[in-house]
Amino acid sequence: MPGPIDTGSVRNRLLRALPTPTLRRLTADLQPIDLARGQVIDRTDEPMRRLHFINSGFVSTVRTMRDGRSAEVGGIGVEGACGVNTVFSARPIHAVVDAVVQIPGIAFRLERDLALRQMSGDSALRAVFVDYARFAFGQMAQHAACNRLHTIAQRCCTWLLIAADSVNDDAFPLTHESLAQMLGGTRAGVTLALSALKAEGLVDYGPGQMKIVDRLAIEARACECYATRQVAIAALFPVTRA
């Protein structure tokens, strides 16, 4: 059996916000797993038995309509985890959205029962989970407003920045189809927006790959939601371990 995870390998900001004793105790129960593009971590109406702390990569929360069409209603990167809402009830919790990997990476898996056990005797862990749940709800509200009020070009820039932050690199694996789902738009519309950015030398891309060439210019083109997200993350995690 593998030993506890080295705390130095933890990039997930929710975990890094924990007091050192809590983090060390929690890492004994964490299991590192690979995240593959298209992998469904949680599926609508099925029990949520695990939490997944994203250490690299990006996961979309997706709602599917009766006619088969789907749209992203939120996203989770290195700032958070899938399934945190399950720890606020002793009863089994069923997913209300799919959690789908858009950018491959690594997550730390924690069984829900172990999370409940850890949280029952650790007020610091509970406080971090509560604060993150509030943040996640705010991001979902921001996302809904963004989809309604901002242009596809603005939102494209915002999500490219969020994706780059989640992999800690301005070059990352991302398909046009994945980005279209994240934006709730068509592949053709996303390709048009990306083509315009590429023509200006702001991004570059190939099959399944994306690269931000001029980050400052992309930040200037992004909608207000990226800056709002960064402010919210800074407020949620004011101190990060070196």
Secondary structure as UniProt FT lines:
FT   HELIX           7..9
FT   HELIX           13..16
FT   HELIX           20..27
FT   TURN            28..29
FT   STRAND          31..35
FT   TURN            37..38
FT   STRAND          40..42
FT   TURN            44..45
FT   STRAND          50..64
FT   TURN            66..67
FT   STRAND          70..76
FT   TURN            78..79
FT   STRAND          81..82
FT   HELIX           84..88
FT   STRAND          98..111
FT   HELIX           112..120
FT   HELIX           123..149
FT   HELIX           152..167
FT   STRAND          171..173
FT   HELIX           176..183
FT   HELIX           187..199
FT   TURN            200..201
FT   STRAND          203..206
FT   TURN            207..208
FT   STRAND          209..212
FT   HELIX           215..221
FT   HELIX           224..236
//
